[in-house]
């Protein structure tokens, strides 16, 4: 369950602060975009609300990428400092997550478990061509249902605590749980990195019924450093992101940005299809 920031009203979502967020939340700016951003920055903005909107919609890396390219004295220095510091921290987290992702995948593959990476650092490269433009979140891994419990054992052996469910399951409880849910959640107490271990893509198995077995032959390899990580093929990824966004009510702009960048740009030089 993803928590929303209910402190932001519908009126605030439609104000000039949100208009500025929308104008900046893109990788590439044209002349009209720049003109709009400059004009909005000259307005009497509630910069505190602007920061809260960025946080709610998880688009800080994209927004700062746009704003720092515009020499605009209308943006308070304190806001620039906050955005710059947060972006640096987010990028460091992205690198840490990418390193941990490749390590965990090697552990799983070492036990002959096939695994696909969803969203996270992999989607950053697929959609934006870089780790630095997408807000970091969880690490999402998908395995075959038959490999779930061995994957669960490996994650816990690597220091992860299962938080959902946070209790042992009997065989009957496990079978019932897997029918109505799609993943287990884990947290590492030292790094605070969160992992979701999926056995299917959607809670409702009829909403997006493709299994790992069906996705595997067309998987794409994404380069993270010196490691190639198997990911969902681009066409199926687009459908999955749409299903995920619809399920969550599209309450975060980040998810729309992912789709816009995934469909508007081609980063196939970063991947090798097998």
N, C-alpha and C positions, 0 to 999 in steps of 0.2 A: 504494500500500500504506500503510495507516494503522497506525502503531506503537502498541502497547498498553503500559501501565505494568505490567510483570509483577512489580514489587516489592511490589504490594498483594496479599495473600492472600485466598482465598475466605472465610476466617473474619473477616478485617477488613472485607470487603464486607458481612458480615451483622451487624456490631457496631453499637453505639449511635451511632458517628460517622456511619455510612452512613444510619442511621435519621433522623438530623438532616438530612443532605443531602436525603433523599427528602422530608421534611416541608417543607423550605424551597424546593424546586425547582418552584415554581409561581408564576404571576403573581398569583393571588388567594387570600387566606387567609380561611377561615371561623373561627368561634370554637374549634372542635375542633382545627383546625390550630395555632392560636396556643397553645392549652393544651398540646398535644403538644410544640411547639418549646420552650416555657418549661420544661417538665418535663425534656426531654432535655438542655437547657443546664445544668441543675442537677446532672446526673450527673457523675461523674469521667471526663471525656472526654480523649482524646488529641487535642489541638487540632492538632498537627502532622499527624497522620493525616487529620484532617478537611480540612485545606488540600490535602493530596495527593489525597484523594478528589474534591474539587471540581475540581482541576486535571485529573485523569484523565477525569472525566465532562463537563468543559467546561460547567459550570453556575454559574460564579461570579456572573455578573450576576443570575441569578434568585435564588440563595441570599442574596446581599447585599441584594437588593431586599426579601426577606422579613425578614431579621434586623434591618435598620436601622429597621424599623417597630415593633420590639418593644423596649421599654425594659427591658433585662435585664442586671442587674449581674453575672450569672453568666458572661457572655461576656468573656474577658480583653480589656483595652483594646488590647493588642498585636495580637490577632486582628482586632478591629474596624478597626484602622489598616491592617493588611495588606489586608483585604478592600476597604476604601474606596479605597485607592491603586490596587489592581489593577483595580477596577471603573472608576475614572476613566481609567486607561490604556487599558482595553479599549474604553471609549466613544470615546475620541479616535481609536483605531485604526478603529473602526466608521465614524466620520465620514470619515476619510481614505479608507477603502475605498469608501464610497458615492460620494465625489467621483470617485475613480479609475474606478469602474465606469461612471458616467455618461459620463465622458470617453472611455473606450474604446468604449463603445457608439456614441457619436456618430461616432468615427473609422470604425468598421465600417459604420455606416449611411450615412456619407458616401460610401462606396464601394459603396453599394447592396447591402450584405450584410444579410440578415435574421438577427437574433440574439435568442435568448431567454436571460434570466438565470435561473440555478438557485441555490437555497440562498443563502448569504451574506446581504448586507444586504437583499435582496429578500425572502427567507424571514422575516427578522426582522420586517419590516413586515406580511407576509401573516399570520404566526402570532401575533405579539405586539403588533402595532400601533405598534411603536417600535423604534429601533435599539439602545436601551440594555439590553435584556433578553436578548439572544442573544449568546453568545460568538462572536467574529470568527474566521474561518478563511480559506479561499481564496475567490477570485472565480471562479465557474463560469459559462462562456458556452457556449451551444450554437448551432452554425451548420449549414447544409446541408453534406453531404459535398463537394459540388461547390465550395463556397466555402472549404473548409478551408485551402488553401494560400495563398489571398489573405489570409485572416484571420491565418494564421501570419506572413506578410510584414508585415502591419500591426502586429502585436504586437512583432515584432522591430524594426521601424522606430521604435517608441515606447520602445525601450530594454529590452525584455524579452529574457531569455536563455532559450532552450528547454533545459530540464533533462532531460526525458523525452519522447522520446529526445534525447540530447545530441550526436548525430552526424547528418551529412547522410544522407538516404535516397534511394536510387535509385528510379525509378518502380516497379520490381518489389518492392523492400523496402517502399515506402510502401503499395502495395496489400495486401501480406501483413500489415503492421502494422495497417492499418485493419480488417482482418477479425477480428483477435483482441483488439484494444484499443478503447477508447471515447474516449480523449482524449489530448491532449498537455499537458505541464506546463511552466510558465514561472515565472521569478522575476525581479523587477526588482532589480538589484544595489544601487541607491541607496535604494529605499523598502522593500525586502524583501517587497513585496506579491507574493503567488503567484496565478497564474491557471491554471485548467484549461480548455482549449478542447475542447469535446465535439463529436463528430459523431453520437453516439447516447447514450442515457441509461444503458445498462447494458453491462458487458463482454460478457455473453451476449446477443446480439441477440434471442434468443427469449424472454428473461425479461421484458422490457418493450419491445415492438417499436415503440411509437409514435415516429414521426419528427417533425422540426420542421415539415415540410409538413402533417402531420396535426394537429399541435397549434396551428399558427398561426391558423387561423380563429377559434378560441375563446380566444385569448390574453387575458390580463388586463393592464391597465396599472397599475403601482404607482408612486406618487409618491415620488421622492427629491428633496427640495428643489423646484426648479422644473422638474425633468425627469420625464417619465413613461417608465417602463421596461417593456418587454414581458416577461411572465412566464408560466410554465405555468399553465393554468387550475386552479382549486382542486381539482376532483375528480381530475384526472390527477396533480396534485402530491401528493395524499395517497397515491395508489397508488405513485408514484415513491419517496416517502419510506419507504414500507413495504418496497419492493423493495431500496432502499439499505440500510436497517437490517438486513434479513434477510441480505443479502450480507456485511455486516460482523459479523454475529453479535450485534448489539445490545450491543456491549461498552461503549458510552457512553450514559449517561442522557440526555444532550442530545437525542439523536434521538427518544426517547420523549416528552420534553417538547415538542418541536416538534409532534409529532402530537397530543398532548393539547391544546395551545393552538390548533392549527389547526382541530380538530374541536369544541373546547369554546367557542370565541369567534368572533364574526363581525366582521371588520374591513373589510367591503365598502365602507365609506365612503372607504377609502383607495385604492380601485381603480375603474377604469372598464372595463367589458367591451365589446369591439367584436365 
